[in-house]
Amino acid sequence: MIVEAIRDSILNYQAQGKKLFTTSSFQTHSIVLLHILSQIDKTIPVYCINTGYHFPETLAYRDQITDWLGLNLKEVSSSTPRHLQKDSQGRLLFTSDPDYCCYLNKVQPLEPVLASHDIWINGVRADQSAVRKSFQIEEKAPFDTIRFHPMLDWDQRMISKYIREHSIPAHPLEDKGYFSIGCEPCTRKVDLENYDRQGRWFGLNKTECGLNTELVKK
């Protein structure tokens, strides 16, 4: 069974004395990995990268899931205040340089976490984007950390089946037409006939989160 294989990998890392952590965007599909990990070891830290731009519904959902699964939730955020995250013309970076905005608010805050751990349990799936399709189950990351991708071969059908079987509550914004939910300024409702990550960075020359481009060594 796939879940048992994930458990075996986690226990093997721990037997080697590796320090593990995971991150979560707290979207409905992300909770499958958190649910699996909660059945293996609730002490594994779950880092929420609080960009300051999350929907209030996402933060409420995060707290709901944390209480439900008994997660060891930790939060990190940018050391650069939002009022300083502007370009030379005074525009907020998410409007003019979303990659740098992503770096300040996602990549940089996670770097100390990577430096103090050995294994990053990352829930990316190959069916989500071309970048993610290129990943292997294990990839090198900065600070000699290993990215472990236990969900890489899962597809939407498998995710939906697990959600139904374990009665995982849905993110409240899904009922309003949001299915790929990130920072509020960079997220929009999607066309259900062309569902996936369409709702992210609409109209911008950006298709992938910096966590999956800058924090992986190919």
Phi, psi and omega per residue, in radians:
M1 nan 2.537 -3.086
I2 -1.120 -0.743 -3.114
V3 -1.102 -0.684 3.114
E4 -1.119 -0.624 3.113
A5 -1.136 -0.663 3.088
I6 -1.124 -0.782 3.117
R7 -1.033 -0.775 -3.137
D8 -1.081 -0.703 3.134
S9 -1.136 -0.780 3.134
I10 -1.070 -0.822 -3.122
L11 -1.143 -0.585 3.098
N12 -1.164 -0.764 3.072
Y13 -1.027 -0.781 -3.109
Q14 -1.156 -0.643 3.107
A15 -1.114 -0.458 3.097
Q16 -1.467 -0.006 3.135
G17 1.420 0.312 -3.119
K18 -1.350 2.501 3.063
K19 -1.624 2.129 -3.042
L20 -1.918 2.639 2.953
F21 -2.655 2.888 3.029
T22 -2.357 2.875 3.040
T23 -2.158 2.787 3.114
S24 -2.611 2.441 3.038
S25 -1.551 -0.111 3.137
F26 0.943 0.885 2.870
Q27 -1.749 2.856 -3.065
T28 -0.959 -0.809 -3.094
H29 -1.174 -0.389 3.130
S30 -1.264 -0.391 -3.027
I31 -1.274 -0.348 3.105
V32 -1.025 -0.846 3.124
L33 -1.093 -0.745 3.140
L34 -1.105 -0.668 3.116
H35 -1.123 -0.755 3.120
I36 -1.090 -0.810 -3.119
L37 -1.129 -0.604 3.140
S38 -1.151 -0.425 3.089
Q39 -1.427 -0.288 -3.113
I40 -1.693 -0.898 -3.094
D41 -2.818 1.836 -3.108
K42 -1.225 -0.210 -3.105
T43 -1.452 -0.198 3.117
I44 -1.061 2.157 -3.108
P45 -1.113 2.397 3.070
V46 -1.990 1.916 -3.080
Y47 -1.606 2.210 2.991
C48 -1.767 2.074 3.092
I49 -1.533 1.767 -3.072
N50 -1.497 1.777 -3.095
T51 -1.336 -0.244 -3.044
G52 1.510 -0.046 -3.114
Y53 -2.041 0.171 -3.117
H54 -1.204 2.605 2.976
F55 -1.083 2.491 3.039
P56 -0.974 -0.597 3.129
E57 -1.112 -0.587 3.118
T58 -1.170 -0.755 -3.138
L59 -1.163 -0.670 3.094
A60 -1.159 -0.710 3.111
Y61 -1.138 -0.725 3.071
R62 -0.962 -0.828 -3.111
D63 -1.157 -0.659 3.102
Q64 -1.081 -0.838 -3.115
I65 -1.176 -0.677 3.128
T66 -1.042 -0.791 3.129
D67 -1.169 -0.733 -3.095
W68 -1.107 -0.775 -3.078
L69 -1.650 -0.132 -3.119
G70 1.165 0.744 -3.054
L71 -1.311 2.665 3.034
N72 -1.583 1.316 -3.017
L73 -1.378 2.358 3.037
K74 -2.300 2.654 -3.074
E75 -2.195 2.400 3.017
V76 -2.238 2.717 3.133
S77 -2.653 2.971 -3.072
S78 -1.184 2.545 3.048
S79 -1.479 -0.110 3.106
T80 -1.702 1.997 -3.136
P81 -1.000 2.622 -3.065
R82 -1.042 -0.624 -3.091
H83 -1.198 -0.236 3.078
L84 -1.717 -0.051 -3.134
Q85 -1.541 1.154 -3.122
K86 -2.324 2.728 3.087
D87 -1.518 -3.040 -3.069
S88 -1.143 -0.305 3.124
Q89 -1.735 0.118 3.078
G90 1.485 0.123 3.129
R91 -1.481 2.451 3.064
L92 -1.062 2.472 -2.981
L93 -1.090 -0.484 -3.114
F94 -1.157 -0.316 3.113
T95 -1.581 -0.500 -3.023
S96 -2.014 -0.487 -3.121
D97 -2.555 1.266 -3.056
P98 -1.083 -0.504 3.107
D99 -1.136 -0.739 3.125
Y100 -1.234 -0.617 3.048
C101 -1.039 -0.768 3.123
C102 -1.100 -0.690 3.135
Y103 -1.100 -0.840 -3.105
L104 -1.139 -0.667 -2.977
N105 -1.728 -0.261 -3.127
K106 -2.174 -0.943 -3.034
V107 -1.204 -0.968 -3.075
Q108 -1.034 -0.761 3.123
P109 -1.095 -0.455 -3.095
L110 -1.508 -0.275 -3.066
E111 -1.021 -0.764 3.087
P112 -1.101 -0.541 3.106
V113 -1.184 -0.777 3.082
L114 -1.039 -0.737 -3.078
A115 -1.135 -0.390 -3.080
S116 -1.860 0.144 3.122
H117 -2.327 2.922 -3.129
D118 -1.839 -0.640 -3.033
I119 -2.217 2.170 3.059
W120 -1.792 1.889 3.100
I121 -1.398 1.917 -2.977
N122 -2.075 2.279 -2.985
G123 -1.579 0.366 3.138
V124 -1.105 2.641 3.087
R125 -2.148 2.548 -3.107
A126 -1.133 -0.452 -3.091
D127 -1.442 0.032 -3.062
Q128 -1.540 -0.546 -3.122
S129 -2.899 2.871 3.118
A130 -1.120 -0.647 3.113
V131 -1.075 -0.808 -3.087
R132 -1.238 -0.517 3.102
K133 -1.124 -0.419 -3.126
S134 -1.429 -0.160 -3.083
F135 -1.307 2.699 2.963
Q136 -1.786 2.996 3.132
I137 -1.043 -0.666 3.039
E138 -2.100 2.361 3.073
E139 -2.362 2.607 3.072
K140 -1.320 2.517 3.085
A141 -2.269 2.958 3.107
P142 -1.008 2.778 3.101
F143 1.126 0.521 3.114
D144 1.053 0.426 3.086
T145 -1.515 2.630 3.058
I146 -1.857 2.231 2.973
R147 -1.476 2.131 3.090
F148 -1.869 2.137 -3.046
H149 -1.950 1.335 -3.056
P150 -1.210 -0.314 -3.108
M151 -1.742 0.128 -2.969
L152 -0.964 -0.699 -3.068
D153 -1.622 0.051 3.081
W154 -1.330 2.601 3.032
D155 -2.073 3.100 -3.065
Q156 -1.080 -0.593 3.118
R157 -1.098 -0.749 3.137
M158 -1.169 -0.711 3.114
I159 -1.078 -0.825 -3.119
S160 -1.088 -0.690 3.129
K161 -1.102 -0.776 3.140
Y162 -1.122 -0.725 3.140
I163 -1.053 -0.760 3.129
R164 -1.150 -0.796 -3.065
E165 -1.126 -0.519 -3.071
H166 -1.927 0.200 3.059
S167 0.883 0.810 3.129
I168 -1.309 2.169 -3.141
P169 -1.180 2.577 -3.099
A170 -1.520 2.639 2.996
H171 -1.022 2.322 -3.041
P172 -1.074 -0.405 -3.122
L173 -1.361 -0.221 3.125
E174 -1.074 -0.643 3.131
D175 -1.145 -0.283 -3.128
K176 -1.758 0.128 3.063
G177 1.697 0.183 3.086
Y178 -1.757 2.214 -3.097
F179 -2.179 -0.454 2.995
S180 -2.045 1.756 -2.905
I181 -1.933 2.054 3.084
G182 -2.178 -2.354 3.087
C183 -1.194 2.497 -3.039
E184 -0.999 -0.764 -3.116
P185 -1.164 -0.368 -3.047
C186 -1.900 0.298 -3.092
T187 -2.211 2.422 3.055
R188 -2.443 2.938 3.046
K189 -1.149 2.702 -3.086
V190 -2.058 2.793 3.023
D191 -1.346 2.020 -3.055
L192 -1.070 -0.397 3.129
E193 -1.354 -0.307 3.136
N194 -2.247 0.817 -3.053
Y195 -1.166 2.547 2.826
D196 2.830 -1.982 -3.082
R197 -1.791 0.391 3.113
Q198 -1.013 -0.526 -3.029
G199 -1.364 0.060 -3.093
R200 -1.870 2.333 3.063
W201 0.948 0.717 -3.089
F202 -1.030 2.292 3.107
G203 1.407 0.033 -3.129
L204 -1.949 2.726 3.107
N205 -1.467 1.087 -3.082
K206 -2.641 2.287 -3.105
T207 -2.265 -0.109 -3.032
E208 -2.494 2.572 3.104
C209 -1.243 2.490 3.136
G210 -1.057 -0.407 3.106
L211 -1.078 -0.479 -3.075
N212 -1.842 0.100 3.032
T213 -2.077 -0.711 -3.102
E214 -1.564 -0.494 -3.071
L215 -1.804 0.742 3.019
V216 -2.580 2.425 -3.129
K217 -1.893 1.873 -3.134
K218 -1.632 nan nan
